Every structure is written in structure tokens, then in C-alpha cells.
Amino acid sequence: MLALILVVVLLATAAMPARAEAMEMTTILLIASVAGAIVIVIAYLIVANMSDRRQAGVPADGTPIGGTAADGTPIGGTPVAVASYVVAPAPVAPAVQGQ
């Protein structure tokens, strides 16, 4: 239903366009600069992600680095050491009541 309303609004806008106004040069430069900055940031993130994967020796298909499955078999090419810092609580003797 929402998509149908959106299509109707877009068709009405295309049928009755608003009066055209010229854009200032500074506005055009601002829009182009922001678009260029977005493209540069996205390209940087993609290159950095691929570089990190290459340094870690991870396959490009997204296979995990390591770990252990539920049945105990290792996952991926590099096992990961896991240290647990949780200490089991000491047993507590039951309290004696009614003496």
C-alpha cells in the first residue's frame, strides 16, 4: 500500500513539475564535494578491509578465522585460543535452622 502511494505521488510530481530555478555555483560545488567525499570514504573502507583480510591470511570468501564448532571440530584455518576468566563460586554449606 505504501509503495502504491509513493508511485502515485511520484507520478503526480512528474506530471506537474515545479517552476525551475537556477542553482548557484556554490551549491553545485558543495553537492559535488560531498558526493566525492562519500566515494573516497567508501573506497578507503573497502581497501582497508581487503588489506586486513590479506594480512590475517583469511580467505576472501568470508571463511571465519578460527574457533570451535559445537561438536569440537576446529573451524577455519587458524585455531583461536580462548581464555575464560570466570571463576566458579565456592560451595556454601546449608544454613541450619531451628536448634
Residue frames as a rotation matrix with the C-alpha (Angstrom) as fourth column:
MET 1
0.571 0.821 0.000 0.00
0.821 -0.571 0.000 0.00
0.000 0.000 -1.000 0.00
LEU 2
0.460 -0.490 -0.741 2.84
0.138 -0.784 0.605 2.38
-0.877 -0.381 -0.293 0.89
ALA 3
-0.618 -0.715 0.327 4.59
0.396 0.076 0.915 1.60
-0.679 0.695 0.236 -2.41
LEU 4
-0.108 0.677 0.728 1.39
0.985 -0.028 0.172 2.39
0.136 0.736 -0.664 -4.33
ILE 5
0.811 0.383 -0.443 1.06
0.485 -0.863 0.142 5.77
-0.328 -0.329 -0.885 -2.58
LEU 6
0.005 -0.905 -0.425 4.71
0.097 -0.423 0.901 6.54
-0.995 -0.046 0.086 -3.34
VAL 7
-0.634 -0.201 0.747 4.22
0.714 0.219 0.665 5.74
-0.297 0.955 0.005 -7.04
VAL 8
0.378 0.854 0.357 1.13
0.914 -0.406 0.007 7.96
0.151 0.324 -0.934 -7.21
VAL 9
0.710 -0.168 -0.684 2.98
0.213 -0.875 0.435 10.87
-0.672 -0.455 -0.585 -5.57
LEU 10
-0.382 -0.924 -0.010 5.94
0.209 -0.096 0.973 10.46
-0.900 0.370 0.230 -7.92
LEU 11
-0.421 0.303 0.855 3.66
0.907 0.139 0.398 10.37
0.002 0.943 -0.333 -10.98
ALA 12
0.706 0.703 -0.083 1.81
0.706 -0.708 0.018 13.49
-0.047 -0.071 -0.996 -9.79
THR 13
0.368 -0.663 -0.652 5.13
0.072 -0.679 0.731 15.27
-0.927 -0.315 -0.202 -9.27
ALA 14
-0.646 -0.626 0.437 6.32
0.447 0.154 0.881 14.29
-0.619 0.765 0.180 -12.75
ALA 15
-0.037 0.725 0.687 3.03
0.991 -0.061 0.118 15.44
0.128 0.686 -0.717 -14.31
MET 16
0.856 0.347 0.383 3.14
0.292 -0.936 0.194 18.85
0.426 -0.054 -0.903 -12.59
PRO 17
-0.048 -0.944 -0.327 6.77
0.946 0.062 -0.317 19.84
0.320 -0.325 0.890 -12.10
ALA 18
0.517 0.143 -0.844 7.54
0.591 -0.773 0.231 22.90
-0.619 -0.618 -0.484 -10.02
ARG 19
0.984 -0.176 -0.009 8.96
-0.141 -0.753 -0.642 26.06
0.107 0.634 -0.766 -11.53
ALA 20
0.486 -0.870 -0.083 12.62
0.824 0.488 -0.289 25.56
0.292 0.072 0.954 -12.40
GLU 21
0.957 -0.290 -0.019 15.13
-0.260 -0.882 0.392 27.73
-0.130 -0.371 -0.920 -10.60
ALA 22
0.451 -0.871 -0.197 18.80
-0.160 0.139 -0.977 28.03
0.878 0.472 -0.077 -11.32
MET 23
0.818 -0.284 -0.500 21.19
0.575 0.397 0.716 26.55
-0.005 -0.873 0.488 -8.77
GLU 24
0.796 -0.605 -0.020 24.04
-0.596 -0.790 0.146 28.65
-0.104 -0.104 -0.989 -7.51
MET 25
0.341 -0.771 -0.538 27.56
-0.398 0.400 -0.826 27.59
0.851 0.496 -0.170 -8.30
THR 26
-0.523 -0.559 0.643 28.43
-0.802 0.069 -0.593 27.20
0.287 -0.826 -0.485 -4.61
THR 27
0.279 0.702 0.655 25.52
-0.797 0.550 -0.250 24.78
-0.536 -0.452 0.713 -4.12
ILE 28
0.883 0.001 -0.469 26.65
-0.347 0.673 -0.653 22.68
0.315 0.739 0.595 -7.06
LEU 29
-0.085 -0.992 -0.096 30.23
-0.483 0.125 -0.867 22.62
0.872 -0.027 -0.489 -5.74
LEU 30
-0.343 0.022 0.939 29.00
-0.930 0.133 -0.343 21.66
-0.132 -0.991 -0.025 -2.25
ILE 31
0.696 0.667 0.266 26.94
-0.596 0.743 -0.303 18.75
-0.399 0.052 0.915 -3.60
ALA 32
0.716 -0.488 -0.498 29.81
-0.241 0.497 -0.834 17.54
0.654 0.718 0.238 -5.78
SER 33
-0.300 -0.876 0.378 32.30
-0.699 -0.067 -0.712 17.80
0.649 -0.478 -0.592 -2.89
VAL 34
-0.048 0.368 0.929 30.07
-0.895 0.396 -0.204 15.84
-0.443 -0.841 0.310 -0.52
ALA 35
0.914 0.394 -0.097 29.50
-0.389 0.783 -0.486 13.15
-0.116 0.482 0.869 -3.15
GLY 36
0.368 -0.866 -0.340 33.25
-0.337 0.217 -0.916 12.91
0.867 0.451 -0.212 -3.80
ALA 37
-0.401 -0.503 0.765 33.99
-0.881 -0.016 -0.473 12.65
0.250 -0.864 -0.437 -0.06
ILE 38
0.422 0.633 0.649 31.46
-0.739 0.655 -0.159 9.83
-0.526 -0.412 0.744 0.32
VAL 39
0.912 -0.125 -0.391 33.01
-0.219 0.658 -0.721 7.93
0.347 0.743 0.572 -2.59
ILE 40
-0.033 -0.997 0.064 36.52
-0.536 -0.036 -0.843 8.38
0.844 -0.062 -0.533 -1.11
VAL 41
-0.253 -0.019 0.967 35.44
-0.953 0.178 -0.246 7.13
-0.168 -0.984 -0.063 2.35
ILE 42
0.756 0.582 0.300 33.69
-0.507 0.810 -0.293 4.07
-0.414 0.069 0.908 0.90
ALA 43
0.705 -0.566 -0.427 36.71
-0.200 0.419 -0.885 3.22
0.681 0.710 0.182 -1.28
TYR 44
-0.263 -0.827 0.497 39.03
-0.771 -0.130 -0.624 3.62
0.580 -0.547 -0.604 1.72
LEU 45
0.070 0.368 0.927 36.90
-0.883 0.455 -0.114 1.28
-0.464 -0.811 0.357 3.85
ILE 46
0.954 0.282 -0.099 36.80
-0.292 0.806 -0.515 -1.36
-0.065 0.520 0.852 1.11
VAL 47
0.371 -0.895 -0.246 40.58
-0.274 0.148 -0.950 -1.24
0.887 0.420 -0.190 0.56
ALA 48
-0.323 -0.491 0.809 41.29
-0.905 -0.088 -0.415 -1.31
0.275 -0.867 -0.416 4.32
ASN 49
0.481 0.576 0.661 39.01
-0.724 0.686 -0.071 -4.33
-0.494 -0.444 0.747 4.78
MET 50
0.947 -0.163 -0.276 40.70
-0.081 0.711 -0.698 -6.25
0.310 0.684 0.660 1.96
SER 51
0.059 -0.986 0.158 44.17
-0.499 -0.167 -0.850 -5.30
0.864 -0.029 -0.502 3.30
ASP 52
-0.133 -0.042 0.990 43.29
-0.981 0.148 -0.125 -6.55
-0.141 -0.988 -0.061 6.80
ARG 53
0.829 0.474 0.297 41.99
-0.421 0.878 -0.227 -9.85
-0.368 0.063 0.928 5.39
ARG 54
0.708 -0.622 -0.334 45.18
-0.128 0.352 -0.927 -10.31
0.694 0.699 0.170 3.36
GLN 55
-0.211 -0.825 0.525 47.41
-0.737 -0.218 -0.639 -9.64
0.642 -0.522 -0.562 6.39
ALA 56
0.014 0.295 0.955 45.43
-0.905 0.411 -0.114 -12.04
-0.426 -0.863 0.273 8.56
GLY 57
-0.906 -0.397 -0.145 45.59
-0.417 0.780 0.467 -14.76
-0.072 0.484 -0.872 5.92
VAL 58
-0.262 0.903 0.340 41.82
-0.076 0.332 -0.940 -15.07
-0.962 -0.272 -0.018 5.75
PRO 59
-0.657 0.104 0.747 40.27
0.726 0.356 0.589 -16.39
-0.205 0.929 -0.309 2.55
ALA 60
-0.968 0.239 -0.080 38.36
-0.252 -0.924 0.287 -13.75
-0.005 0.298 0.955 0.59
ASP 61
-0.484 0.836 -0.261 35.17
0.111 0.354 0.929 -15.84
0.868 0.420 -0.264 0.61
GLY 62
0.046 0.526 0.850 34.42
-0.755 -0.538 0.374 -14.92
0.654 -0.659 0.372 4.23
THR 63
0.345 0.004 -0.939 35.50
0.370 0.918 0.140 -18.15
0.862 -0.396 0.316 5.95
PRO 64
0.954 0.047 0.295 35.94
-0.232 -0.505 0.832 -17.46
0.188 -0.862 -0.471 9.67
ILE 65
0.129 -0.985 0.110 39.46
-0.839 -0.168 -0.518 -17.18
0.529 -0.026 -0.848 11.07
GLY 66
-0.724 -0.398 -0.563 39.03
-0.067 0.853 -0.517 -19.89
0.686 -0.337 -0.645 13.66
GLY 67
-0.196 0.663 0.723 37.10
-0.980 -0.167 -0.112 -21.20
0.047 -0.730 0.682 16.58
THR 68
-0.988 -0.071 0.134 35.40
-0.090 0.986 -0.143 -24.45
-0.122 -0.154 -0.981 17.52
ALA 69
-0.362 0.904 -0.229 32.10
-0.455 0.043 0.889 -25.86
0.814 0.426 0.396 16.35
ALA 70
0.334 0.605 0.723 29.59
-0.930 0.087 0.357 -27.40
0.153 -0.792 0.591 18.78
ASP 71
0.976 0.045 -0.212 30.99
-0.036 0.998 0.043 -30.89
0.214 -0.034 0.976 18.11
GLY 72
0.651 -0.759 -0.030 34.57
0.047 0.001 0.999 -29.76
-0.758 -0.651 0.036 18.95
THR 73
0.246 -0.577 0.779 35.99
0.954 0.285 -0.090 -29.66
-0.170 0.765 0.621 15.42
PRO 74
-0.411 -0.459 -0.788 38.04
0.361 -0.875 0.322 -26.57
-0.837 -0.152 0.525 14.58
ILE 75
0.720 0.634 0.283 36.57
0.575 -0.316 -0.754 -24.01
-0.388 0.706 -0.592 12.16
GLY 76
0.929 -0.342 -0.143 38.73
-0.367 -0.795 -0.483 -22.21
0.051 0.501 -0.864 9.62
GLY 77
0.546 -0.789 -0.281 42.46
0.153 0.424 -0.893 -22.42
0.823 0.445 0.352 9.19
THR 78
-0.534 -0.787 0.311 43.73
-0.116 -0.296 -0.948 -20.90
0.838 -0.542 0.066 12.44
PRO 79
0.155 0.597 -0.787 42.58
0.805 0.385 0.451 -22.10
0.572 -0.704 -0.421 15.86
VAL 80
0.009 -0.049 0.999 41.89
-0.300 -0.953 -0.044 -19.31
0.954 -0.299 -0.023 18.33
ALA 81
-0.678 -0.282 -0.679 42.95
0.538 0.440 -0.719 -19.65
0.501 -0.853 -0.147 21.96
VAL 82
0.217 0.821 0.528 40.12
-0.107 -0.517 0.849 -18.84
0.970 -0.241 -0.024 24.34
ALA 83
-0.823 -0.459 -0.335 40.78
0.306 0.139 -0.942 -17.96
0.479 -0.878 0.026 27.96
SER 84
0.300 0.954 0.011 37.94
0.380 -0.130 0.916 -17.90
0.875 -0.270 -0.402 30.48
TYR 85
-0.744 -0.541 0.392 38.21
-0.082 -0.508 -0.857 -15.53
0.663 -0.670 0.334 33.41
VAL 86
0.272 0.894 0.356 35.01
-0.692 -0.076 0.718 -16.75
0.669 -0.442 0.598 35.08
VAL 87
-0.841 -0.541 0.021 35.68
-0.368 0.544 -0.754 -18.40
0.397 -0.641 -0.657 38.43
ALA 88
-0.051 0.831 -0.554 33.20
0.264 0.546 0.795 -20.92
0.963 -0.106 -0.247 39.80
PRO 89
0.191 0.162 0.968 31.81
-0.771 -0.586 0.250 -19.83
0.608 -0.794 0.013 43.18
ALA 90
-0.855 -0.519 0.002 32.92
-0.377 0.617 -0.690 -21.73
0.357 -0.591 -0.723 46.27
PRO 91
-0.196 0.822 -0.534 30.36
0.381 0.566 0.731 -24.18
0.904 -0.060 -0.424 47.64
VAL 92
-0.510 0.144 0.848 28.35
-0.701 -0.640 -0.313 -22.83
0.498 -0.754 0.427 50.55
ALA 93
-0.922 0.189 -0.337 27.23
0.336 0.824 -0.456 -25.07
0.192 -0.534 -0.823 53.44
PRO 94
-0.075 0.966 0.248 23.45
0.315 -0.213 0.925 -25.00
0.946 0.148 -0.288 54.03
ALA 95
-0.578 -0.054 0.814 22.31
-0.619 -0.622 -0.480 -22.96
0.532 -0.781 0.326 56.99
VAL 96
-0.639 0.353 -0.683 20.97
0.579 0.806 -0.124 -24.95
0.507 -0.475 -0.720 59.95
GLN 97
-0.468 0.569 0.676 17.72
-0.547 -0.787 0.284 -23.65
0.694 -0.237 0.680 61.35
GLY 98
0.476 0.879 0.001 15.64
-0.488 0.263 0.832 -24.50
0.732 -0.397 0.554 64.42
GLN 99
0.004 -0.482 -0.876 18.18
0.544 0.736 -0.402 -25.58
0.839 -0.475 0.265 67.06
